[in-house]
């Protein structure tokens, strides 16, 4: 492991923000403890930023955009900086994986997988910025009309705690490739890899002020950033409620937003599906990161002829699942904080009290630290589609099963929530694959699979309360830029 690792995860490390290329404490001097979800013990601290700190960071980003070289730099040169950042993430991969794993509680193998996806984002956008072209438009005689893609200016990136390193990368990669400057506010529960990658970005050659990081509570630093008049565009990943508040704050300044919000994603298993191939994917899609994933496959819709077989197979697997500390590298880690653990437990208890049948429960490792924030996985069978557990995002390792008969009922159930982020379709019938994929209301649909190892190239975003705008792939570059039309009257 890299030499820096021993310093970043040593007990009591005081991490700093990054503003205008320099480490910065909060002007108030206030700091927040950072505790490991695996044992509840404090091992670091971060600054607790307020309005004045956000003002400093936005001003630095504004200077870097208006007066610095970044926005006027050839796109290929910006890409080279992002490529160097990719190489530095690769070089410090073990350090970053260990830091992410301890900070969020996810198993170390997940931390390593997140590093691989993070690298790919910077590699992809390192080569993408100079691939987005304008157009010429047929117009009146004597005129030439053309369009350019230009950066918004200062972009605010508000990053969640579930995949901080990956989601940071998809925001930073697309925004910087288009020539924007950034102020990033990571979640107070998971800020450490954001700070470290910002340091690496300086080493990669980003000019001072291009990539700034403020840390602290969402209700203070996050609210100040999303409402800041010096911000030109806001991107947010997180809960629907917080996303609504951020959109309202940005609307005061008439700023655009990209919102990737919650999900209640269905996986539809038809009777002709390859059940043996589907079962492990159905399980992994809900326990990955402890179910704390917007795109988690939290609902399994199963055609009646194979319902009992699929339910039995899932129950067998759920009964063997074990949660434990991040460094034990078990099936899943702890919840991110006590509030999330208690929320998931309350939703499970409420579903049982309402009559939902528990088909299987996983367990918590007997030697897991008593101070950790663990939740055993739960599998519910034949759930009422109108039940709370069937409609609301749990954001934990809870899978609900629903029998259906035929395509029409499957589509009705799949589209029967307020969300529309991701869906899975399991069938060998080629015609059905196309019909169902087109009828499901979701931003991404996977056929005979679910997820794509980060899916860096694949546009990602939702319908309905799952948000709007698109991240990932070339599509994200459109969200991170605006069209300028220029018309020449040359006679």
C-alpha angles and dihedrals in degrees: 000000000000120000091243091062095075090055098044097051099034114118117276100012112167106217119202136214120245116232124167091348095305135100110256135188120206111279088235091055090231118143137189125223118241114214129187112241088216095068107000092241122141112239104161144006138225133200117269101225125205136186094292092055091049089049090054093049095047091048090052091050091048093052091048091051099041101036107017131083099249103088092043095044116111109266091239090058092051087050091054090056090052090047090054088050089053089054093049092050088052091049093050095037098122092048093049094046092051092047094048092046095051094042096050102025095236117144113271092246088059089050089053092048089051090054090053091051091045091054090050093054092056091043092050096047091041086068100032107064096079093046096071109091137186126232141233115230125211105241142154122327111275093026135098116198125191140166132223130195110229132179120258093230119234112024122197113212116195107192127200128226101241100072102005098159096046097042091045088054096052091050096043095042097052096037096049094041088061094049101257124138121228146222109188124194112191122199114275088237094057117023105127104090090044089058092046094049090049087057090051090049089061089050088051090060106262109155119247113278096022094101116029128174128203121182135199142076122346091227091060114021095025094047092047092051098047091049096041113127090213092063117093101190137012129208122187138176119191145071124355093239094053090043090056091051092049092050090051091050093048091047091065087068094035091241125160121243141197112209125192103180139163133324144201095191122192129214110202115207115193123199093253094054124119094256095187090056093044100050100069091043092051090053097045092047091064103034098045107115088001091293089296092132128113090218096045113143093239098160125056113196109196128190110241099243090063100028096106093045094050094042091050092048092049092047091053091053096043091053090060097049116114129194120206147141120315095250093052088067095214128156093289141353132227128294114271096252141352092265092058092045091051093045092054092046091050092051091050091049092048092050091051091048089052090056103262113152119239107217096181144349129205121215144237115245109260091230095049111127111268091227094058123107102239133168124186115227118257132204119200121195131212094358122191105252089223095053119113092241088055097050109031126071109252096186091206140087095291122128123188124199127213127184119218139179117220136341098290094057091044091055092045091053094042092052094038099101134070091253135081113175111120137354137185126212121196116193139115092216107104095201092050090049090060097040096050095041089055095046098047111094101226137117093232128027122189120198117209091350141048128225127359110231093277095325092227093174095046120091109242132197142098149257127229113002091350088084140247139264123051134259130191128041126034089311090073090062089065091054090049094053142043132227118247117195119207122189122194120201102202099155 
